[in-house]
Amino acid sequence: MMLTADLFSLKGRVALITGGSRGIGKMIAAGFVAQGAKVYISARKADACDRTAQELSSNGGTCISIPGNLSTLAGVKALGTAVTAREPKVDILVNNAGAAWGAAFDEFPEDGWDKVVDLNVKAPFFLTQAMAPALRKAASPTHPAKVINIASIDGIYLTFRETYSYVTSKAGLIQLTRLMAARLIKDHICVSAIAPGAFKTNMNRDARDHAEQVAKRIPSGRVGSDEDMAGAAIFLASRAGDYVVGSTLTVDGGVAFATQGERGIDADE
């Protein structure tokens, strides 16, 4: 008999979410805490990370702040060491921390390329590598560990904005997700990705400040909500998503795959 009551439960699971102090990372963290997970969040700004952890723990859940800077390989390894020192087994890793940079083609700077690609692609790979021993310890054939990379629909469809390093990084992260999935599923670790569309975040100021205008260009007629993002991540992280391997789930109201004619939606995490 199929038991579905606990399909989306995260009780007893330990999660690490990078960029978890705000935006999409915070949406996911809130959802995981509500589903019973013990959640570690990391962000570059310690005060913001601490405040979010306190807020998400206020209703009886467990959210713990471990600030970290993932812009360097040393920072990535330091975060992995800090988390695994506390938690020898980690069930879920969400690689959400990211950056964007916009500039005209003829003026696009090297630092705008390196910063974005390093944080959006290099950091997820090497943090997953650093967390792999803890993920392997948590994983089993009947209880796989999960890695969820936060990509973007800008890595799938052609945006109208000149964000050259951002779209490259997100397209690369989607392909990296597939290759890591092929390797890590052998260790009972399911790797997948989410490609968000328009959500109200500090990175997506159009959706945040002009939601009604942006919604007109979205097939579903609205920008994404906290519940939309939390629901997608909970699905992939829980038993419900155990058979999802290497896929990228678009959560965008239909922009990437259900839009006819001209598209013009900016997306980020």
N, C-alpha and C positions, 0 to 999 in steps of 0.2 A: 504494500500500500504506500502511495506517495504521500509524504508528510510535507506540507507547504507552510505551516505556521511560522517556522523559523528561517524561511528562505532568505530573508533580508536582514536577519539579526547579525550583529557584530559583537555580541556578548563574549567576553573572554579573549578578544583579539587585541593585539597591540599594533598601533599604526603610527607612522611618521609622515608628516605632511610638510613639505618645504613651501616657503612663501605662505605660511598658514595664518599670518596675523591679520590679513585683510583680503578683500576681493574674493576670487574664486576659491583660493585656499581656505579662507575662513568659512565659506559656504560649505565646503566639503568637511572641514573639521567639525562644524556644528552638527552636520548630519551624522557623522561617525559617532560623536559623543552621544547623540540622542539614541542611536542604535546600540549603545552599550560598550563601545570600544574604549580602550585606554589610548588616548591620543597625545602624541608629542607633536608640537608645532615648532617650526624654525623660521626665523626671519632675521634680516640683517640688523634691524633696529630693535634693540633689546627691550626698551620701554614698551613699544607697541606689541611686541610678542608677549611680554608679561601681562599686559592689560587684556589681550584677547584670551589668553589661557585662563586668567581669573574670571573673565566674563563667561566663558563656555563651561567653566566648572561650577558656576553659581547655582545651578539647579540640581546638583547631586552627581553630575558626571565627572569624568576625569580628563582634564586637558593640562598638559605640562609644557612649559616654555623651555626651549633650548635654543637660544639665539645663535646664529652662525652666518658667516659670509661665504657664499658659494661661488664667488667670482674668481677664486683661485683654487688650484688643486689642493693646496695645503688646507684651505678652509673646508673643502669638501671632505677630506679625510678626517679632519678634526671633528666635524659633525658626526660622521660615521662612528668614530671612536667614542664620542660622548654618549651617543644613544646606546650602542652595544655594551658599554660599560654598565649601563642600568638595565638593559633588556637583552639578555643573550638570545632570545627568540623574538623576532618581529614578523608579524603576519602580513602587514600591508605597508608598502612604500608608495607615496604619491609624490611624484616629481612635478611640482607646480611652479616653483620659483622661476621667474623669467623677466625679460626686459624687452623693450621695443625701442626703435630709433627711426625717425623719419627725416629724410633730407632729399633734395633734388638730386637726380642722377649725377649731374656734373659736379656737384659739391659733396657727394656722400663721403664721409671721412673714414679712415681706417679704424679709428677707435670706436666709431659707431658700428662697424662690422664686427670687430673682435669682441667687444663687450657683450653684444647680443648673442653671437654664435657660441661663445664660451659658456654663458649662463644657460642658454636655452637647449644646447645639445651636449656640450662637453660635460657640464655638471651632472645632468641626469645619468649619463653613462657611468661616470666614475663614482657617483654616490651609490648607484645600484651595485656596482662592483664592490664598494666598501661594505654595503649592507648584505651582500650575498650570503656570507656565512650565517648571519642571524636569520635570514629568510629561509635558508636551507634547513636550519634547525627547527623552524616552525612548520615546515611543509611536509605533507604526506600525500599518498595517492588519493585519500578520501578527504583531505583538508589542505588543498594547495595554498601556498602563499601567493600574494598578489603584488604586482608592480603596475601602477597606473601613471602613465605619462600624460601631462596636460599639453596638448598641441593647440591647434587653432584651425578654423575653417580657412584662414588665410594661407595655410599650407596645402589646401586642397583646390580652392577656386582662385580666380584671378582678382585680387583686390584692386581698387582704383587708386590706392594710396602708395606713395613711394617709400615703402618700408622694406628695402631690398634685403637687408640682413635678417629681418624678422621673418619674412615669408620663406626665405631659404632655410632658416633654422627650424621652422615648424614643419616644413615638408621633410627635412632631414630627420626630425624626431619621429615622424610617422613611419618612415622607412626603418629607422633604428629600432623602433618598437617591434617591427616584424622580425628583424634579425635576432634581437635579444630574446624574443618569444620562442623562436625556433631552438635556441640553445638552452634557455632556462626551463622550458617545459620538461626537459629530461630530469630536472631536479624537483619537479612538481611545483614550479613557480610559474604562474600565469602572468604574462606581460600583455597589457593592452593600453589603449590611449583614449582620451576624450578630446574632441575638437570642438571647443565652445564657439558660439557665435556672439551675438551682442548681449552683454550682461552689464549691469550698472556697477562699474568698478572705477578706481582711480586711473587705471590704464585706458579704459574705454570711456572717455569723458563725453563723447557724443551720446552713448546709450545712457550714461548717468544723468547728463544735464538736458538732453533733448530726446527723451524716451518716446514721446508721441510722434515726433518727426521720423525718428529711426524706425519705429514700428510700422510705418507706412510702406517700408521697403522689405518687410519680412512677411512671408506667406502666412504665418500664423497670426499676424497682426499685433504682436507685442514683443518686447524684449524679454530676455530670460529672467526668471526669478531665482531666489536662493534655493527654493525647493526643487526646481528643475535641475540645477547642478548637483545638489546633494543626492537627489534620487538616482541620477546616472552613476555617480561615484559609488553609492551604496550598492547598486546592482552589480557593478563589476567587482567590488570588494567582498561581497557576501557569497554564500552558497549559490545564490541565483546566477552568479556569473562564472561559476567554475569551469564551464565549457567554452568560454570566450577566450581565445588565445590568438594574439597577434592583430586583433581587429582594432580599428579606430571608430569610436562611436561619435557621430556628429550630434551636437546638442545646440541647435541653431534656429529652430522654428521653421526649417525648410529652406534656408538660404542657399546652401551649397548644392542640394540635390532636388529641390522642388520649386525652383524659381524659373519662370519663363520670361525671356527677354532680358533687358539690362538689369544688372545687379549692382548694388553699391553699398554694401554693409561692411563696416570695419569691425574686426573682432580681435579680442585678446583676452588674456587671463588676468 
